[in-house]
Amino acid sequence: MGLFDFLTQEIAIDLGTANTIIIHNDKVVVDEPSIVAMDVSTGKIKATGKEAMLMHGKTHENIKTIRPLKDGVIADFDAAEHMIREMIKMINPGRSLFSPSLKMVICIPSGITEVEKRAVRDSAEHAGGKEVYLIYEPMAAGIGIGLDVEEPNGNMVVDIGGGTSEIAVIALGGIVCNRSIRIAGDNFTADIEDYMRRQHNILVGERTAESIKIEVGAAMEEIDNPPPDFAIHGRDLMSGIPKEIIVTYTEIAHALDKTVAKIEEAILATLEITPPELSADIYRTGIYLAGGGALLRGLDKRISLKTKLQVQLAEDPLRAVARGTGIALKNVDNFSFLLR
């Protein structure tokens, strides 16, 4: 290890709407919710990541929790910069003599505008990034899944994150056609909150809705290995008193049906604009599913039934994009054509 290796720290960041993952030296060193808690009177950040998540929905007037990213892009510039900086500090909390210069690869949604791209780059540079490269999420997911993105074969990658669902056909190291829709995991959570209010007259918070999604979320009403029923607590809208109800996975499948259908439509729309030679490749290889939303029970089966194509779930879909970003970071020279 040379002297300058100490002076330059290379990190890959999957800056997600729901979670931010940082990879350093081929290892996931930070995997935290994308949220910060701020002291309103001083404007200082009190907590970041898991600590801030514990406060979410439980704050008083002096503290507010902020999710700096919305729909895959930065919505609150200052909070995003603080969050990136605090999470980089988590990598090596002991070393504060000098801060090494940072070389970063950050992944971004493929439907992002130039202004939004600039916001990501500026936030990273303000947080200490000397060299900042950007890579599109579906491309990073493809690399993370283990596809050879440079070959002339077409591969379809569907990456369902927290804020966006990215659907892309990749060949020859580029994105041939893609759809980026702002419908993803956060919409599933909102659907569950809405369903509980309408169907059961019970008000649940975002964190509770998220845990319902994880414990009993499903994309179809008939799945293999159904999860056990789940007890949730919330506020009764009629009496205002806290109460408990039991929810089943079939109810949640019903609640999420319309949103899942929108993702299916986007996949079909992308298939429609795919060049015929690549369509032939996709028929052979199928569709690759990545991102946290891919963990929804039965989603792969449902997409398979809809498209009549085989659907393969990436191993550890939550971290596929981060893994691909990490690989791109290690081979910046080889992947220079992918980086923005």
BALOBA-1460 file (C-alpha; in Angstrom, 3 decimals):
// residues 340
<rec num="1" residu="m" x="0.000" y="0.000" z="0.000"/>
<rec num="2" residu="g" x="1.615" y="3.291" z="-1.095"/>
<rec num="3" residu="l" x="1.707" y="6.579" z="0.735"/>
<rec num="4" residu="f" x="-0.889" y="8.103" z="-1.567"/>
<rec num="5" residu="d" x="-3.342" y="5.264" z="-0.894"/>
<rec num="6" residu="f" x="-3.680" y="6.708" z="2.602"/>
<rec num="7" residu="l" x="-4.330" y="10.127" z="1.182"/>
<rec num="8" residu="t" x="-7.061" y="8.953" z="-1.184"/>
<rec num="9" residu="q" x="-10.047" y="7.016" z="0.032"/>
<rec num="10" residu="e" x="-12.109" y="5.309" z="-2.630"/>
<rec num="11" residu="i" x="-15.790" y="4.811" z="-1.863"/>
<rec num="12" residu="a" x="-18.825" y="3.706" z="-3.834"/>
<rec num="13" residu="i" x="-22.167" y="5.153" z="-2.738"/>
<rec num="14" residu="d" x="-25.630" y="3.847" z="-3.541"/>
<rec num="15" residu="l" x="-27.502" y="7.002" z="-2.581"/>
<rec num="16" residu="g" x="-31.025" y="5.660" z="-2.280"/>
<rec num="17" residu="t" x="-34.339" y="7.242" z="-1.322"/>
<rec num="18" residu="a" x="-34.816" y="4.665" z="1.447"/>
<rec num="19" residu="n" x="-31.283" y="3.442" z="2.241"/>
<rec num="20" residu="t" x="-27.757" y="4.608" z="1.563"/>
<rec num="21" residu="i" x="-25.060" y="1.982" z="1.196"/>
<rec num="22" residu="i" x="-21.346" y="2.782" z="1.118"/>
<rec num="23" residu="i" x="-18.746" y="0.301" z="-0.095"/>
<rec num="24" residu="h" x="-15.080" y="0.730" z="0.798"/>
<rec num="25" residu="n" x="-12.352" y="-1.834" z="0.055"/>
<rec num="26" residu="d" x="-14.943" y="-4.244" z="-1.419"/>
<rec num="27" residu="k" x="-16.897" y="-4.312" z="1.843"/>
<rec num="28" residu="v" x="-20.232" y="-2.769" z="2.750"/>
<rec num="29" residu="v" x="-19.143" y="-0.417" z="5.531"/>
<rec num="30" residu="v" x="-22.317" y="1.673" z="5.858"/>
<rec num="31" residu="d" x="-25.895" y="0.528" z="5.310"/>
<rec num="32" residu="e" x="-28.199" y="3.085" z="6.867"/>
<rec num="33" residu="p" x="-31.651" y="4.588" z="6.229"/>
<rec num="34" residu="s" x="-31.417" y="7.834" z="4.196"/>
<rec num="35" residu="i" x="-32.669" y="10.144" z="6.905"/>
<rec num="36" residu="v" x="-31.323" y="12.834" z="9.221"/>
<rec num="37" residu="a" x="-32.709" y="14.395" z="12.415"/>
<rec num="38" residu="m" x="-32.151" y="18.120" z="12.817"/>
<rec num="39" residu="d" x="-32.334" y="20.470" z="15.784"/>
<rec num="40" residu="v" x="-34.722" y="23.171" z="14.536"/>
<rec num="41" residu="s" x="-33.378" y="25.996" z="16.731"/>
<rec num="42" residu="t" x="-29.670" y="25.579" z="15.875"/>
<rec num="43" residu="g" x="-29.965" y="23.894" z="12.462"/>
<rec num="44" residu="k" x="-27.448" y="21.250" z="13.606"/>
<rec num="45" residu="i" x="-27.804" y="17.592" z="12.658"/>
<rec num="46" residu="k" x="-28.564" y="15.534" z="15.780"/>
<rec num="47" residu="a" x="-28.585" y="12.057" z="14.241"/>
<rec num="48" residu="t" x="-28.131" y="10.273" z="10.934"/>
<rec num="49" residu="g" x="-29.295" y="6.913" z="9.597"/>
<rec num="50" residu="k" x="-30.652" y="4.323" z="12.037"/>
<rec num="51" residu="e" x="-30.579" y="6.718" z="14.999"/>
<rec num="52" residu="a" x="-32.593" y="9.307" z="13.074"/>
<rec num="53" residu="m" x="-34.977" y="6.592" z="11.857"/>
<rec num="54" residu="l" x="-35.836" y="5.717" z="15.466"/>
<rec num="55" residu="m" x="-36.972" y="9.327" z="15.919"/>
<rec num="56" residu="h" x="-39.016" y="9.414" z="12.684"/>
<rec num="57" residu="g" x="-42.683" y="10.112" z="13.428"/>
<rec num="58" residu="k" x="-41.958" y="10.654" z="17.123"/>
<rec num="59" residu="t" x="-40.421" y="14.125" z="17.189"/>
<rec num="60" residu="h" x="-41.382" y="17.229" z="19.129"/>
<rec num="61" residu="e" x="-41.272" y="20.780" z="17.801"/>
<rec num="62" residu="n" x="-37.517" y="21.256" z="18.384"/>
<rec num="63" residu="i" x="-36.482" y="18.259" z="16.297"/>
<rec num="64" residu="k" x="-37.508" y="17.360" z="12.794"/>
<rec num="65" residu="t" x="-36.562" y="14.363" z="10.691"/>
<rec num="66" residu="i" x="-35.743" y="14.927" z="7.033"/>
<rec num="67" residu="r" x="-35.456" y="12.438" z="4.215"/>
<rec num="68" residu="p" x="-33.140" y="14.362" z="1.870"/>
<rec num="69" residu="l" x="-34.019" y="12.262" z="-1.171"/>
<rec num="70" residu="k" x="-37.398" y="12.024" z="-2.817"/>
<rec num="71" residu="d" x="-38.139" y="9.924" z="-5.908"/>
<rec num="72" residu="g" x="-34.478" y="9.010" z="-6.220"/>
<rec num="73" residu="v" x="-33.256" y="12.612" z="-6.397"/>
<rec num="74" residu="i" x="-32.057" y="15.169" z="-3.868"/>
<rec num="75" residu="a" x="-34.968" y="17.192" z="-2.502"/>
<rec num="76" residu="d" x="-33.113" y="18.899" z="0.366"/>
<rec num="77" residu="f" x="-29.611" y="19.924" z="-0.651"/>
<rec num="78" residu="d" x="-28.228" y="20.849" z="2.810"/>
<rec num="79" residu="a" x="-29.606" y="17.759" z="4.514"/>
<rec num="80" residu="a" x="-28.235" y="15.536" z="1.728"/>
<rec num="81" residu="e" x="-24.777" y="17.041" z="2.083"/>
<rec num="82" residu="h" x="-24.834" y="16.586" z="5.890"/>
<rec num="83" residu="m" x="-26.053" y="13.025" z="5.502"/>
<rec num="84" residu="i" x="-23.323" y="12.077" z="3.002"/>
<rec num="85" residu="r" x="-20.679" y="13.697" z="5.210"/>
<rec num="86" residu="e" x="-21.885" y="11.955" z="8.397"/>
<rec num="87" residu="m" x="-22.083" y="8.583" z="6.666"/>
<rec num="88" residu="i" x="-18.553" y="8.957" z="5.285"/>
<rec num="89" residu="k" x="-17.413" y="9.633" z="8.865"/>
<rec num="90" residu="m" x="-18.912" y="6.275" z="9.886"/>
<rec num="91" residu="i" x="-16.376" y="4.460" z="7.670"/>
<rec num="92" residu="n" x="-13.432" y="5.067" z="10.007"/>
<rec num="93" residu="p" x="-14.654" y="6.834" z="13.118"/>
<rec num="94" residu="g" x="-11.214" y="6.725" z="14.817"/>
<rec num="95" residu="r" x="-9.255" y="8.674" z="12.227"/>
<rec num="96" residu="s" x="-9.680" y="12.388" z="12.456"/>
<rec num="97" residu="l" x="-6.081" y="13.682" z="12.139"/>
<rec num="98" residu="f" x="-6.614" y="14.550" z="8.499"/>
<rec num="99" residu="s" x="-9.370" y="13.775" z="6.090"/>
<rec num="100" residu="p" x="-8.195" y="11.833" z="3.045"/>
<rec num="101" residu="s" x="-9.287" y="13.105" z="-0.338"/>
<rec num="102" residu="l" x="-12.225" y="11.088" z="-1.577"/>
<rec num="103" residu="k" x="-12.749" y="9.415" z="-4.897"/>
<rec num="104" residu="m" x="-16.432" y="8.523" z="-5.238"/>
<rec num="105" residu="v" x="-18.671" y="6.674" z="-7.624"/>
<rec num="106" residu="i" x="-22.338" y="7.444" z="-6.946"/>
<rec num="107" residu="c" x="-25.262" y="5.826" z="-8.701"/>
<rec num="108" residu="i" x="-28.178" y="7.886" z="-9.980"/>
<rec num="109" residu="p" x="-31.581" y="7.093" z="-11.557"/>
<rec num="110" residu="s" x="-31.493" y="6.882" z="-15.348"/>
<rec num="111" residu="g" x="-34.397" y="9.343" z="-15.689"/>
<rec num="112" residu="i" x="-32.578" y="12.106" z="-13.828"/>
<rec num="113" residu="t" x="-32.325" y="15.631" z="-15.287"/>
<rec num="114" residu="e" x="-29.067" y="17.555" z="-15.735"/>
<rec num="115" residu="v" x="-30.002" y="19.845" z="-12.830"/>
<rec num="116" residu="e" x="-30.649" y="16.883" z="-10.520"/>
<rec num="117" residu="k" x="-27.366" y="15.312" z="-11.653"/>
<rec num="118" residu="r" x="-25.561" y="18.541" z="-10.782"/>
<rec num="119" residu="a" x="-27.179" y="18.504" z="-7.305"/>
<rec num="120" residu="v" x="-25.807" y="15.005" z="-6.598"/>
<rec num="121" residu="r" x="-22.345" y="15.988" z="-7.818"/>
<rec num="122" residu="d" x="-22.340" y="19.239" z="-5.792"/>
<rec num="123" residu="s" x="-23.491" y="17.479" z="-2.621"/>
<rec num="124" residu="a" x="-20.736" y="14.883" z="-3.000"/>
<rec num="125" residu="e" x="-18.091" y="17.552" z="-3.664"/>
<rec num="126" residu="h" x="-19.215" y="19.611" z="-0.655"/>
<rec num="127" residu="a" x="-18.997" y="16.465" z="1.473"/>
<rec num="128" residu="g" x="-15.331" y="16.106" z="0.537"/>
<rec num="129" residu="g" x="-15.328" y="14.347" z="-2.837"/>
<rec num="130" residu="k" x="-12.332" y="15.328" z="-4.977"/>
<rec num="131" residu="e" x="-13.126" y="13.004" z="-7.883"/>
<rec num="132" residu="v" x="-16.837" y="12.288" z="-8.302"/>
<rec num="133" residu="y" x="-18.165" y="9.888" z="-10.929"/>
<rec num="134" residu="l" x="-21.820" y="9.073" z="-11.553"/>
<rec num="135" residu="i" x="-23.194" y="5.788" z="-12.871"/>
<rec num="136" residu="y" x="-26.780" y="4.996" z="-13.852"/>
<rec num="137" residu="e" x="-28.599" y="2.657" z="-11.451"/>
<rec num="138" residu="p" x="-29.741" y="-0.011" z="-13.944"/>
<rec num="139" residu="m" x="-26.183" y="-0.234" z="-15.261"/>
<rec num="140" residu="a" x="-24.805" y="-0.582" z="-11.716"/>
<rec num="141" residu="a" x="-27.476" y="-3.208" z="-10.980"/>
<rec num="142" residu="g" x="-26.496" y="-5.144" z="-14.117"/>
<rec num="143" residu="i" x="-22.823" y="-5.138" z="-13.089"/>
<rec num="144" residu="g" x="-23.766" y="-6.076" z="-9.501"/>
<rec num="145" residu="i" x="-25.903" y="-8.995" z="-10.673"/>
<rec num="146" residu="g" x="-22.863" y="-10.294" z="-12.562"/>
<rec num="147" residu="l" x="-23.891" y="-9.556" z="-16.156"/>
<rec num="148" residu="d" x="-21.235" y="-8.830" z="-18.743"/>
<rec num="149" residu="v" x="-22.618" y="-5.418" z="-19.694"/>
<rec num="150" residu="e" x="-20.108" y="-4.913" z="-22.521"/>
<rec num="151" residu="e" x="-21.125" y="-7.922" z="-24.593"/>
<rec num="152" residu="p" x="-23.442" y="-7.500" z="-27.602"/>
<rec num="153" residu="n" x="-26.189" y="-9.560" z="-25.910"/>
<rec num="154" residu="g" x="-29.207" y="-7.682" z="-24.599"/>
<rec num="155" residu="n" x="-30.158" y="-7.971" z="-20.908"/>
<rec num="156" residu="m" x="-33.173" y="-6.456" z="-19.230"/>
<rec num="157" residu="v" x="-32.690" y="-5.190" z="-15.688"/>
<rec num="158" residu="v" x="-35.558" y="-4.030" z="-13.467"/>
<rec num="159" residu="d" x="-34.366" y="-2.200" z="-10.363"/>
<rec num="160" residu="i" x="-37.164" y="-1.361" z="-7.919"/>
<rec num="161" residu="g" x="-35.808" y="0.985" z="-5.269"/>
<rec num="162" residu="g" x="-37.455" y="3.231" z="-2.690"/>
<rec num="163" residu="g" x="-38.212" y="6.232" z="-4.886"/>
<rec num="164" residu="t" x="-37.880" y="5.016" z="-8.477"/>
<rec num="165" residu="s" x="-38.235" y="1.862" z="-10.519"/>
<rec num="166" residu="e" x="-35.635" y="1.659" z="-13.256"/>
<rec num="167" residu="i" x="-36.279" y="-0.596" z="-16.241"/>
<rec num="168" residu="a" x="-33.494" y="-0.778" z="-18.788"/>
<rec num="169" residu="v" x="-32.255" y="-2.907" z="-21.661"/>
<rec num="170" residu="i" x="-28.467" y="-3.009" z="-21.571"/>
<rec num="171" residu="a" x="-26.112" y="-4.018" z="-24.398"/>
<rec num="172" residu="l" x="-22.588" y="-3.099" z="-25.498"/>
<rec num="173" residu="g" x="-21.905" y="-1.186" z="-22.306"/>
<rec num="174" residu="g" x="-24.811" y="1.215" z="-22.723"/>
<rec num="175" residu="i" x="-28.504" y="1.609" z="-22.029"/>
<rec num="176" residu="v" x="-30.379" y="0.975" z="-25.282"/>
<rec num="177" residu="c" x="-33.849" y="1.822" z="-24.008"/>
<rec num="178" residu="n" x="-35.140" y="2.531" z="-20.556"/>
<rec num="179" residu="r" x="-38.009" y="3.734" z="-18.433"/>
<rec num="180" residu="s" x="-37.537" y="5.406" z="-15.080"/>
<rec num="181" residu="i" x="-40.802" y="5.747" z="-13.178"/>
<rec num="182" residu="r" x="-41.268" y="7.393" z="-9.822"/>
<rec num="183" residu="i" x="-43.283" y="4.509" z="-8.478"/>
<rec num="184" residu="a" x="-41.489" y="2.133" z="-6.119"/>
<rec num="185" residu="g" x="-41.131" y="1.003" z="-2.506"/>
<rec num="186" residu="d" x="-42.275" y="4.306" z="-0.977"/>
<rec num="187" residu="n" x="-45.516" y="4.014" z="-2.949"/>
<rec num="188" residu="f" x="-46.047" y="0.507" z="-1.529"/>
<rec num="189" residu="t" x="-45.662" y="1.980" z="1.969"/>
<rec num="190" residu="a" x="-48.109" y="4.816" z="1.210"/>
<rec num="191" residu="d" x="-50.619" y="2.303" z="-0.240"/>
<rec num="192" residu="i" x="-50.480" y="0.302" z="2.997"/>
<rec num="193" residu="e" x="-51.061" y="3.428" z="5.137"/>
<rec num="194" residu="d" x="-53.997" y="4.372" z="2.920"/>
<rec num="195" residu="y" x="-55.479" y="0.862" z="2.975"/>
<rec num="196" residu="m" x="-55.315" y="0.656" z="6.782"/>
<rec num="197" residu="r" x="-57.119" y="3.987" z="7.048"/>
<rec num="198" residu="r" x="-59.853" y="3.086" z="4.560"/>
<rec num="199" residu="q" x="-60.349" y="-0.578" z="5.363"/>
<rec num="200" residu="h" x="-59.701" y="-0.807" z="9.086"/>
<rec num="201" residu="n" x="-60.248" y="2.784" z="10.251"/>
<rec num="202" residu="i" x="-56.811" y="2.730" z="11.820"/>
<rec num="203" residu="l" x="-54.088" y="5.329" z="11.412"/>
<rec num="204" residu="v" x="-50.556" y="3.910" z="11.153"/>
<rec num="205" residu="g" x="-47.304" y="5.787" z="10.667"/>
<rec num="206" residu="e" x="-44.751" y="5.386" z="7.907"/>
<rec num="207" residu="r" x="-42.471" y="3.165" z="10.010"/>
<rec num="208" residu="t" x="-45.327" y="0.799" z="10.885"/>
<rec num="209" residu="a" x="-46.443" y="0.643" z="7.250"/>
<rec num="210" residu="e" x="-42.849" y="-0.167" z="6.280"/>
<rec num="211" residu="s" x="-42.725" y="-3.058" z="8.767"/>
<rec num="212" residu="i" x="-46.079" y="-4.393" z="7.446"/>
<rec num="213" residu="k" x="-44.574" y="-4.324" z="3.933"/>
<rec num="214" residu="i" x="-41.511" y="-6.275" z="5.108"/>
<rec num="215" residu="e" x="-43.385" y="-8.799" z="7.263"/>
<rec num="216" residu="v" x="-46.477" y="-9.562" z="5.142"/>
<rec num="217" residu="g" x="-46.025" y="-7.660" z="1.873"/>
<rec num="218" residu="a" x="-46.928" y="-9.633" z="-1.256"/>
<rec num="219" residu="a" x="-47.534" y="-8.939" z="-4.935"/>
<rec num="220" residu="m" x="-50.136" y="-11.647" z="-5.475"/>
<rec num="221" residu="e" x="-52.767" y="-13.392" z="-3.396"/>
<rec num="222" residu="e" x="-51.456" y="-16.898" z="-4.039"/>
<rec num="223" residu="i" x="-47.807" y="-17.349" z="-3.157"/>
<rec num="224" residu="d" x="-45.587" y="-20.193" z="-2.022"/>
<rec num="225" residu="n" x="-44.538" y="-20.094" z="1.657"/>
<rec num="226" residu="p" x="-47.034" y="-17.435" z="2.787"/>
<rec num="227" residu="p" x="-45.915" y="-15.394" z="5.821"/>
<rec num="228" residu="p" x="-47.836" y="-15.676" z="9.123"/>
<rec num="229" residu="d" x="-50.423" y="-13.013" z="9.948"/>
<rec num="230" residu="f" x="-48.998" y="-9.885" z="11.499"/>
<rec num="231" residu="a" x="-50.257" y="-7.826" z="14.457"/>
<rec num="232" residu="i" x="-50.059" y="-4.049" z="14.039"/>
<rec num="233" residu="h" x="-50.786" y="-1.149" z="16.344"/>
<rec num="234" residu="g" x="-52.148" y="2.243" z="15.447"/>
<rec num="235" residu="r" x="-54.737" y="4.849" z="16.354"/>
<rec num="236" residu="d" x="-58.417" y="4.077" z="15.933"/>
<rec num="237" residu="l" x="-59.905" y="6.866" z="13.816"/>
<rec num="238" residu="m" x="-63.325" y="6.632" z="15.472"/>
<rec num="239" residu="s" x="-62.350" y="6.608" z="19.157"/>
<rec num="240" residu="g" x="-58.797" y="8.005" z="18.944"/>
<rec num="241" residu="i" x="-57.598" y="5.177" z="21.198"/>
<rec num="242" residu="p" x="-54.594" y="3.008" z="20.223"/>
<rec num="243" residu="k" x="-55.623" y="-0.477" z="19.116"/>
<rec num="244" residu="e" x="-54.259" y="-3.671" z="17.597"/>
<rec num="245" residu="i" x="-55.419" y="-5.419" z="14.439"/>
<rec num="246" residu="i" x="-54.184" y="-8.502" z="12.607"/>
<rec num="247" residu="v" x="-53.364" y="-8.214" z="8.887"/>
<rec num="248" residu="t" x="-52.828" y="-11.006" z="6.383"/>
<rec num="249" residu="y" x="-50.598" y="-11.064" z="3.316"/>
<rec num="250" residu="t" x="-53.646" y="-11.396" z="0.992"/>
<rec num="251" residu="e" x="-54.968" y="-8.050" z="2.245"/>
<rec num="252" residu="i" x="-51.624" y="-6.387" z="1.555"/>
<rec num="253" residu="a" x="-51.427" y="-8.003" z="-1.894"/>
<rec num="254" residu="h" x="-54.834" y="-6.462" z="-2.593"/>
<rec num="255" residu="a" x="-53.663" y="-3.046" z="-1.280"/>
<rec num="256" residu="l" x="-50.538" y="-3.054" z="-3.472"/>
<rec num="257" residu="d" x="-52.189" y="-4.415" z="-6.601"/>
<rec num="258" residu="k" x="-52.596" y="-1.115" z="-8.501"/>
<rec num="259" residu="t" x="-49.040" y="0.067" z="-7.842"/>
<rec num="260" residu="v" x="-47.529" y="-3.275" z="-8.867"/>
<rec num="261" residu="a" x="-49.663" y="-3.094" z="-12.050"/>
<rec num="262" residu="k" x="-48.053" y="0.288" z="-12.890"/>
<rec num="263" residu="i" x="-44.588" y="-1.244" z="-12.631"/>
<rec num="264" residu="e" x="-45.736" y="-4.119" z="-14.880"/>
<rec num="265" residu="e" x="-47.039" y="-1.595" z="-17.438"/>
<rec num="266" residu="a" x="-43.668" y="0.189" z="-17.466"/>
<rec num="267" residu="i" x="-41.891" y="-3.142" z="-18.076"/>
<rec num="268" residu="l" x="-44.243" y="-3.919" z="-20.979"/>
<rec num="269" residu="a" x="-43.781" y="-0.400" z="-22.394"/>
<rec num="270" residu="t" x="-39.989" y="-0.863" z="-22.321"/>
<rec num="271" residu="l" x="-40.287" y="-4.256" z="-24.027"/>
<rec num="272" residu="e" x="-42.388" y="-2.604" z="-26.741"/>
<rec num="273" residu="i" x="-39.621" y="-0.162" z="-27.685"/>
<rec num="274" residu="t" x="-36.805" y="-2.725" z="-27.522"/>
<rec num="275" residu="p" x="-35.080" y="-3.388" z="-30.883"/>
<rec num="276" residu="p" x="-36.073" y="-6.835" z="-32.241"/>
<rec num="277" residu="e" x="-32.568" y="-8.370" z="-32.029"/>
<rec num="278" residu="l" x="-32.378" y="-7.470" z="-28.364"/>
<rec num="279" residu="s" x="-35.925" y="-8.787" z="-27.814"/>
<rec num="280" residu="a" x="-34.684" y="-12.149" z="-29.060"/>
<rec num="281" residu="d" x="-31.857" y="-12.045" z="-26.482"/>
<rec num="282" residu="i" x="-34.263" y="-11.100" z="-23.672"/>
<rec num="283" residu="y" x="-36.511" y="-14.010" z="-24.621"/>
<rec num="284" residu="r" x="-33.548" y="-16.294" z="-23.975"/>
<rec num="285" residu="t" x="-32.113" y="-14.642" z="-20.870"/>
<rec num="286" residu="g" x="-35.279" y="-13.328" z="-19.214"/>
<rec num="287" residu="i" x="-35.591" y="-10.346" z="-16.884"/>
<rec num="288" residu="y" x="-33.278" y="-9.640" z="-13.935"/>
<rec num="289" residu="l" x="-34.878" y="-8.171" z="-10.831"/>
<rec num="290" residu="a" x="-32.926" y="-6.082" z="-8.301"/>
<rec num="291" residu="g" x="-33.510" y="-3.423" z="-5.631"/>
<rec num="292" residu="g" x="-35.309" y="-3.613" z="-2.300"/>
<rec num="293" residu="g" x="-38.740" y="-3.671" z="-3.980"/>
<rec num="294" residu="a" x="-37.766" y="-6.947" z="-5.653"/>
<rec num="295" residu="l" x="-38.039" y="-8.603" z="-2.223"/>
<rec num="296" residu="l" x="-41.840" y="-8.238" z="-2.320"/>
<rec num="297" residu="r" x="-43.132" y="-11.802" z="-2.114"/>
<rec num="298" residu="g" x="-44.368" y="-13.216" z="-5.405"/>
<rec num="299" residu="l" x="-43.327" y="-10.186" z="-7.470"/>
<rec num="300" residu="d" x="-40.978" y="-12.213" z="-9.689"/>
<rec num="301" residu="k" x="-43.729" y="-14.760" z="-10.313"/>
<rec num="302" residu="r" x="-46.291" y="-12.057" z="-11.091"/>
<rec num="303" residu="i" x="-44.007" y="-10.287" z="-13.609"/>
<rec num="304" residu="s" x="-43.205" y="-13.663" z="-15.153"/>
<rec num="305" residu="l" x="-46.915" y="-14.440" z="-15.624"/>
<rec num="306" residu="k" x="-47.514" y="-10.996" z="-17.130"/>
<rec num="307" residu="t" x="-44.593" y="-10.998" z="-19.579"/>
<rec num="308" residu="k" x="-44.400" y="-14.775" z="-20.255"/>
<rec num="309" residu="l" x="-40.639" y="-14.449" z="-19.666"/>
<rec num="310" residu="q" x="-38.506" y="-16.010" z="-16.987"/>
<rec num="311" residu="v" x="-37.679" y="-13.616" z="-14.147"/>
<rec num="312" residu="q" x="-34.519" y="-14.025" z="-12.090"/>
<rec num="313" residu="l" x="-34.125" y="-12.418" z="-8.701"/>
<rec num="314" residu="a" x="-30.617" y="-11.089" z="-8.027"/>
<rec num="315" residu="e" x="-28.928" y="-12.574" z="-4.999"/>
<rec num="316" residu="d" x="-29.148" y="-9.998" z="-2.202"/>
<rec num="317" residu="p" x="-31.206" y="-7.638" z="-4.439"/>
<rec num="318" residu="l" x="-30.993" y="-4.817" z="-1.864"/>
<rec num="319" residu="r" x="-27.249" y="-4.496" z="-2.410"/>
<rec num="320" residu="a" x="-26.967" y="-5.381" z="-6.120"/>
<rec num="321" residu="v" x="-26.740" y="-1.718" z="-7.168"/>
<rec num="322" residu="a" x="-24.178" y="-0.945" z="-4.456"/>
<rec num="323" residu="r" x="-22.100" y="-3.984" z="-5.453"/>
<rec num="324" residu="g" x="-22.110" y="-2.889" z="-9.093"/>
<rec num="325" residu="t" x="-21.116" y="0.645" z="-8.073"/>
<rec num="326" residu="g" x="-18.240" y="-0.854" z="-6.059"/>
<rec num="327" residu="i" x="-17.046" y="-2.887" z="-9.065"/>
<rec num="328" residu="a" x="-17.213" y="0.227" z="-11.276"/>
<rec num="329" residu="l" x="-15.139" y="2.098" z="-8.663"/>
<rec num="330" residu="k" x="-12.408" y="-0.577" z="-8.730"/>
<rec num="331" residu="n" x="-12.276" y="-0.506" z="-12.527"/>
<rec num="332" residu="v" x="-12.820" y="3.193" z="-13.173"/>
<rec num="333" residu="d" x="-10.481" y="3.081" z="-16.186"/>
<rec num="334" residu="n" x="-12.220" y="0.078" z="-17.785"/>
<rec num="335" residu="f" x="-15.682" y="1.421" z="-17.078"/>
<rec num="336" residu="s" x="-14.940" y="5.033" z="-18.020"/>
<rec num="337" residu="f" x="-17.495" y="4.807" z="-20.858"/>
<rec num="338" residu="l" x="-20.235" y="4.092" z="-18.256"/>
<rec num="339" residu="l" x="-19.356" y="6.885" z="-15.864"/>
<rec num="340" residu="r" x="-20.737" y="10.358" z="-16.214"/>
